[in-house]
Amino acid sequence: MIRQLLLRKCKKLWDKIGNCVYIFKKPQGRLHSSALFCIIAGMNVERLRQFSCVVIGVSGGPDSMALLDMCRKQQLHIVVAHMNYQKRNSADRDEKIVQDYCEKYGIQCEIVKQTKEGKGNFQAFAREERYLFYEQLLHKYEATCVLLAHHLDDHIETYLMQKQRNSLVSYYGISEDTIVYRCRIVRPLLHMTKSDLEQYCHLHHVPYGIDESNLSDDYTRNQIRHTIVEPMSREEKQLMCKTIDLENIQRQSVIMESEQFLSNWDFSVASLLKLKADVMYQCISSWVFETCKIRLSNKELSIIHDLMKKGKHWSRDIKQTYVIYEEYGTLWIDDKQPSTYAYTLHDKKELQTPYFQVAMDGTSVEAVTLSEDDFPLMIRNVKQGDSIQMRFGTKKVHRWFIDRKIPKYYRKRWPVVENVKKEIVLIPGIGCDMKHFSNNPSIFVVK
């Protein structure tokens, strides 16, 4: 009953995968050697032969050792990369398996023993270190790409994890050809199952080691692997792949539509709310990631959507370091840390900064006439209580911000010009004080 339900969900493109444990019929018998060779022939060897040199990430497990053996037999120009994290008892054993194989066949092998102490999520740390290692080897050997042995089971596991986490992704599952950490990554074994690769190693007497950490259910991926993916038949895995392919076609359509919208977006909340929900979510996700390199979950995007529908002014923290908020119908992202700056100007000269520029021309509300007694000037961001004495009376900067509906993002960074006597002589946008006004201004401070 549960198996039938899953297959029915596959045909409907699985809107949601929960934490359920699905039970499948195990595949019957072993794969015949001739059938296995037909699968291996689908590795697209002719494509790989076009690469002048490839780096292969080899852990010593059956997947990567099978890939290494296949590429060697096809006489590809290979450089093997192995990283020993020294985190488990069998790590040195796996290093020796890789090293012995490469020595036996005269293959260039680069091995790194990882000694850095990873902070936080070790899996994320290990991944980053591994790809930095790959990048170094790509440059050293002028290689075209890195080959990795991800297979069909990995592809399905990744998809199920994405669904379980309700992630908004650019691609479901694992892409065959992509860029990761500035490395071109090619995965030629995505059509093969883990069982296929283990059988290949047995048939061709390829040595390999088993990572005992993969046997436990301590990680979400392991749980999905053992309870859902491993019991699936080959036919069920192929059906799952068709589901993933269809979802990826839909995702690419949404991404293209969102990119087109963002190219002309004026940060208006109203225009976002007119979009279809999936396109709107993608637009917000892409904008946030482009601004502060943070990925938002579907749950977080749903909360932001609800806040936008309410209207008025609202704000929400993002990962404790940024805040997203709406003011006057416009969407903003800002760093939660206060933006403070102060520049000293000793004479009349042009100056370019991330917040303002000092120029020799501009508008009347950016102009100030200075004497030698005013220097050195301090140009800083506005502070609470700042005001300036104008011909018509004192103008408070905070009141002016409110009247002009200037968002917080700009308020925090607005420049104020202060002379050596600590007098505010110019606030760009408002103008200069009475004593520093003339028809022949010295400089212009442009926001």
N, C-alpha and C positions, 0 to 999 in steps of 0.2 A: 504493500500500500504506500509506504513512504517513498520507495524507489519510483513508483509510478507518478507520485506527486512531483518528485524532483524532475523527472523527464518532461512532465507537462510544463513545469516552470521553465525549463530550458527552451521549449518551443515558443514560449511567450516572452522570451528574453529576460527572465528573472528580474523582476523589479526590486526584489530585496532578498538577501540571504541572512538568516538569523544565526543563532548559535546552535541550531539543531544538529543532531548527529544522524546522518543518513546512512543507511545500510544498503550495500549493493551486493550483487552476485559476483564473486571473484572470477577472473578469467580462467578458463579451463585449459590445462596443458601448457607446454612450452612452445615458444615460437620456433618454427623450423628454420634451420640455418639458411636455406635458400630464400625464404621470405625475409629474413633479417638482412641479407645482402641487398634485397630490393629496397628496403627502407633506407639503408646506408647510402645507396646510390642516389637517393633523393637529397643528399647533403649539399647538392649543387657545387660539386667539385670544380667544374669549369669556371664558376664565378670566383672561387677561392684562388684558383691558379692565376687569376689576373692580378692578384696582390703580389708585389715584389718581395715583401717580407711581412710575416705576421708574428705578433706576440701571443702566446697561448697562456692563459691563466690556469695553472694546474695545481690542484690542492693535494692530489694523491688519492682521491676517491675514485670510484668506478666511472663517474660521468666524465670528469676531465681527463682521466687516463685513457678512456675509450676515444675521446676526441683527439688526444695527442697521437695515439696509435694510428687512427684513420688518416690524420694529416701527414704523418711520417710516411705511410705507405703510398700516399699520393705525391710524395716527393716535394712537398711545399717547403719553402724557406722559413724555418721555424726558430723562434727564440722562446724558451720556456721561462715563465715567471712563477716563482713559488714564494709565498710569505708564511713564515712560521711564527705564529703568535705566542707560542710557548704557554698556552693556557690549558692544555690537557695532556695526559700521560702519553697519548699516542702521537703527539705532534712531531716528535723527532723521528718516529717510525715512518710517518707519511713523507717527511722531508727526504729520508733515505730512499724510499720507493721512487720518488721523482728523480733524485740525483742518480741512482743506479741505472734507471731506464735511459736517462740522457747520456750517461757515460757509455752505456752499451752500444748506443746507436750514433754516437758522436754529435749530439744535439747541444747547441749553446743553451746553458741553463744559468739563470740568475736567481739567487736565493737570498732572502733578507730575513734575519731573525728580528722580530719586532720587540724592541725593548722599552718603548714609550709606555707610560702608564695612562691608559685611556680614562678620561673623565666622563661621567654621565653614562649614556647609552653606549655600551661596548660595541654592539653590532654596528651602530652608526660610525663610531670611531674607526673600527676595523675596515669598514667599507671605504671610508675616505682615505685611509693610509694605503689601502690596496690599490685604489685608482691613482693616487699620486705616484706609486711605484710603477704602474703601467705607463703613466705619462712619461716618466723618465726614460723608460725603455723604448718607447716609441721614438723619442728624439735620439737616443743613443744609437739605435740600429736603423734609423730612418725607415721604420716599419709603417705599413699602411693602416693597420688596425689591430685591435685586440680581439682574439677569439675566446668566447666563454662557452662552457658546456651546459648552459641552462637547457632543460628539456621540456617535453610536453607536460609532465607532472608539475614542474616548477611554474609553468605558464598558468595552469589551472589553479594551483595553490595561491598564486599572487592575485588572480582575479577574485577568488573567494574571500581573501583577506580584504581586498579593496571594498567588496560588497559588505562584508561584515562590519567594517569600520565606517561605512557610509562615506567613503572618500570621494572627493571630486578630483578626477584624474584626467590627464590628457590622453592616456592610453590604458585600456584595460589589459591586464595580464602583462606579458613581457614582449617587448618589441624585438624583432629580428635584427634590425640595424638602427642604431641610435647613437647619440653623443652623451657621454656621462663624464663629468669632471674634465672636459676638454679632450676626452679620448673617444675615438670612434670605436664602438663596440658592435661586433657581429656575432650572432648566436646561430650557428648552422644546424643545431640539433633539436630545434623546437618541435619537429615532427615526430621525434622518437620519445618513447617512454623511458622511465628509469629502468624498468625491467629489461627493455631492449638493450640498454647500454651495459647492464650487468651481464646479460647473456653474451654480448659481444666480447666482453673481457674474458669470459669463461671459454668461449669458442677459440679465441686467438691467444689464450694464455697470457693475457695482459695483467700484470700485478696491480693490486690496489689495496687501500686500507679503508676501513669503515670508521667514520667519525662517530664515536659513541654518544656525543651530545645530541645527535639527530635521533637517537632511539627513545629519548625521554619526551614527555609532554609538557616540559617546562615553558616552551615557547608556543605562541599561537599558531605559527606556521606548522610546527610539528603536530599539534592537535588536529589541524585541518588535514594534514598529510595522512596521519594514521587512521582517522575516523571517517574521512570522506573520500580522499583521492585514491589511496592505495586499494580499497575494495572495489573501485570502479572497473568495469570491463573496458576493453579497447573501444568498443562501439559507443559506450557512454562517454568516454573521453573525447571521441571525435565529435559527438553531438554537442558536448560542452564547448568545444573549439568553434563550432559553427555559431553558437550563441555569442561567444566572445567576439568573433569577427563582425557579426551584425551590430553588436553594441558599439564596436569601434567605428563602424561606418557612421552611426548616429552621432557619436561623440565628435568626430571630425567635422560633421556638418554644423554642430552647435559651436564648435571652436571657430570655424570660419565666419559664421554669422556674428559672433561676439567680437572678433578682431575687426570686422568691418564697422561695427557700431563704435568701438573704442577709438577708431581712427579719427572720428569727428565728434567725440563726446565732449561736452562742456561741463562735466561733473554735475549735471542736473539730476536730482532725484526723480523728478517727474518723468523724465525721458526713460530712466531705468525701469520704472514701474509699468511702462507701456509694453515692455518686452515679455516674451514667454518666460516662464519661471526658469527653465533650464538654461536659456541664453542669458538671462539676468544674473543667475548664480555664477555662470562662467565669466561674465564681464567683471563682476565684483572680485571674484577670485583672481583673475588675471591682473586687474588693477592693483590689488593689495600686494600680490607677489612681485609685480614690477616695481612697486614703491618701496617695500620693506622686506622682500624676500621671505615672506611668511605664507605658508599654505593654510587656508581655512577649510575646515570640514563642512560637509553639507549641513550639519546641525548648526554650526556657527553662522553659516550663510542664511539659514532659515530664520534665526533670531534677528539678524540684521534686516532681513526682508520685512519682518513684522514691525520693527522699529520704524522703517521707512514708510510703511503704510499708515502708521499713526500720525506722521507729520510732526510739526513743531521741532523743537531743538532736542537732540538726544546725543549720547556718546556711549561708547563701549570700548573697553580695553581689549587689546590684541596681544596675547602672549606677555603681558605685564610690561612691555617695553614701548608699545605704540597704542594710540587711541584712534578709533574711527568715529567720526561725528558728523551730524548734519547741522548746518546753520544757513538760514535764509534760503532754503531749498537747494543747497549745494552740499555735496559730499566731500569730506576732507579726511586725510590721514596725517597724524602728527606724532613726533617722538614725545614720549611722556616726560623726558628729561627737559629741564628748562633750557631754552636757547639763549645763552648769554654771550655777548661779544663786546669788545671795546677796542677801537683803533685810534692811534694818536697821529695827528697831522701837524707837522712842525712848520709847514709853509704852504703856499698856494700851489698845489700840484694835483694832477689827476691820480685817481686811485680806484682799483677794481677789487671788489670783495664779493663773497657769496650773497651778501645781504643788501648792498647798495653800491653805487659808484659815485666818485667825485669827478665831475666833468666841468668843462669850460662853457657849456651851453645847456639849456634846459628851459623849464617853464617858470613863471613868476613865483609859484608856490614851492619851488625847489631852490630858489635863489637866496643868497645871503652876501652882504657886503662886509668885509672884514678889514681890520687894521692890524698892525704888528702887535698891538697890545692884547689882541684876542688869542694869540698863539702861545703855547701849543693847544690845538683843539682836541677834544675827545668826542669821537663819534661812537655811540653805544646804542644798544637796544633800549626801547622805552621801559620805564619803570612805573610802578603804581604811584599815582599822585603827580606825575609830570604834567606841567602846564606851561604856557608861553604867554607873554604880555603882548597883545596885539593893539592896533590903533583903536579898536572898538571895545577893548577890555581883555580880561584874562580868558584864555581858551584852554580847557582841560582836555588832555589827549584822550582819556577814557570816554568822555562825553562825545568827542568827535568820532571815535571809533563806532559808537552806538548809532549816532546819527547817520553815518555813512554805511552802516551795515557791513563793517569790515570783519571778516571771520577771525577766530582766535589764531589760526595759523599765521596770518600776516601780523596780527597785533604783537605776538611774541617777538617778531623779528624787525619791527618797525624802527628805523634809525632816528636818533635824536642827536643834534649837534650842540655841544657844550663848550664854552670858551674857558680860558684859564681861570676865570673868576667863578667857575661853576654855574654860570648863567646859561640857560637854554636859549640859544640865539636862532635856531632853526629847527623846525619839524617839517620834513618834506610832506607835502599834501596840504598842510595848514599854512605854512609860510614862515617868515622870520619875524623877530620882534621889532619893535619900533626903532630902536637904536641902530639896527643893522639893515635897514631898508634904504635902497637908493635905486636910481634908474640905471646904474652901472655896477651890477653885482660882481663880486670877486670870483665866486665859484657856485656850482650847482650840485646839490646832493640829491641823486636820483634813486628812488626806492626801486 
